[in-house]
Amino acid sequence: MKLAAYIRVSTNRQANENDSIDGQKLYMEKWAIQNNHTIVKYYIEGGQSAFKGTRRVFEQMIDEVQAGEIVYEGLVVYSLSRFARNEQKRLLSDSLL
């Protein structure tokens, strides 16, 4: 399967420790290979908090999907919290019903 990867760090600590951009990318590449997938596009958002302001790269990714410019079949993220915390809470809440 052809995948896009969304990578985000929001703090200097994350950028320098185990959740670094390079660390997330390496983890996702290994996962993709082990599962016979290919990452064909990376969306990398460095130093942007999801709490305040907008995430320019995230918005670009959404715009490309809505415009039909996608060349991949799915999206992979290192952690759902890197993608959208509120969505994670909703998914967990829905699964408890």
KOLDOVEX-378861 format. One record per residue (C-alpha): x, y, z; residue number from 1; residue in three letters. Coordinates in nm, 3 decimals, decimal comma. Layout:
BEGIN
      east     north        up     i    aa
         X         Y         Z   NUM   ALA
...
end
This chain:
BEGIN
      east     north        up     i    aa
     0,000     0,000     0,000     1   MET
     0,125     0,349    -0,080     2   LYS
     0,115     0,570     0,229     3   LEU
     0,176     0,927     0,332     4   ALA
     0,337     0,994     0,669     5   ALA
     0,254     1,286     0,898     6   TYR
     0,535     1,377     1,138     7   ILE
     0,508     1,649     1,401     8   ARG
     0,705     1,774     1,698     9   VAL
     0,571     2,058     1,907    10   SER
     0,847     2,123     2,159    11   THR
     1,225     2,146     2,164    12   ASN
     1,235     1,851     2,403    13   ARG
     1,044     1,633     2,158    14   GLN
     1,266     1,750     1,873    15   ALA
     1,579     1,649     2,064    16   ASN
     1,463     1,327     2,232    17   GLU
     1,286     1,008     2,130    18   ASN
     0,999     1,183     1,952    19   ASP
     1,232     1,370     1,717    20   SER
     1,144     1,408     1,350    21   ILE
     1,421     1,167     1,254    22   ASP
     1,312     0,919     1,523    23   GLY
     0,949     0,924     1,411    24   GLN
     1,051     0,890     1,045    25   LYS
     1,278     0,594     1,116    26   LEU
     1,009     0,418     1,321    27   TYR
     0,748     0,465     1,048    28   MET
     0,986     0,353     0,772    29   GLU
     1,066     0,031     0,960    30   LYS
     0,695    -0,030     1,025    31   TRP
     0,611     0,028     0,658    32   ALA
     0,878    -0,215     0,538    33   ILE
     0,772    -0,483     0,788    34   GLN
     0,412    -0,451     0,667    35   ASN
     0,487    -0,436     0,292    36   ASN
     0,394    -0,069     0,257    37   HIS
     0,576     0,218     0,090    38   THR
     0,580     0,573     0,223    39   ILE
     0,558     0,794    -0,084    40   VAL
     0,515     1,134     0,080    41   LYS
     0,614     1,289     0,412    42   TYR
     0,434     1,581     0,572    43   TYR
     0,671     1,718     0,835    44   ILE
     0,559     1,978     1,087    45   GLU
     0,836     2,098     1,316    46   GLY
     0,783     2,304     1,628    47   GLY
     0,410     2,361     1,590    48   GLN
     0,180     2,316     1,884    49   SER
    -0,162     2,173     1,802    50   ALA
    -0,302     2,370     2,097    51   PHE
    -0,237     2,720     1,965    52   LYS
    -0,251     2,842     1,609    53   GLY
    -0,273     2,643     1,291    54   THR
    -0,055     2,368     1,157    55   ARG
     0,040     2,480     0,807    56   ARG
     0,165     2,141     0,687    57   VAL
    -0,138     1,960     0,833    58   PHE
    -0,367     2,201     0,648    59   GLU
    -0,168     2,144     0,327    60   GLN
    -0,214     1,770     0,367    61   MET
    -0,591     1,807     0,413    62   ILE
    -0,614     2,046     0,116    63   ASP
    -0,430     1,799    -0,109    64   GLU
    -0,663     1,516    -0,008    65   VAL
    -0,973     1,727    -0,066    66   GLN
    -0,842     1,847    -0,404    67   ALA
    -0,780     1,490    -0,517    68   GLY
    -0,405     1,546    -0,547    69   GLU
    -0,325     1,238    -0,341    70   ILE
    -0,100     0,963    -0,471    71   VAL
    -0,130     0,740    -0,166    72   TYR
    -0,389     0,507    -0,017    73   GLU
    -0,350     0,578     0,352    74   GLY
    -0,183     0,786     0,619    75   LEU
     0,054     0,670     0,891    76   VAL
     0,141     0,863     1,207    77   VAL
     0,388     0,783     1,484    78   TYR
     0,121     0,838     1,747    79   SER
    -0,240     0,946     1,727    80   LEU
    -0,148     1,232     1,962    81   SER
     0,080     1,367     1,686    82   ARG
    -0,221     1,379     1,457    83   PHE
    -0,510     1,507     1,671    84   ALA
    -0,559     1,468     2,046    85   ARG
    -0,929     1,557     2,037    86   ASN
    -0,988     1,287     1,775    87   GLU
    -0,805     1,037     1,995    88   GLN
    -1,031     1,124     2,288    89   LYS
    -1,340     1,089     2,067    90   ARG
    -1,226     0,751     1,934    91   LEU
    -1,156     0,623     2,285    92   LEU
    -1,492     0,753     2,404    93   SER
    -1,676     0,590     2,112    94   ASP
    -1,504     0,257     2,174    95   SER
    -1,632     0,253     2,533    96   LEU
    -1,996     0,278     2,425    97   LEU
end
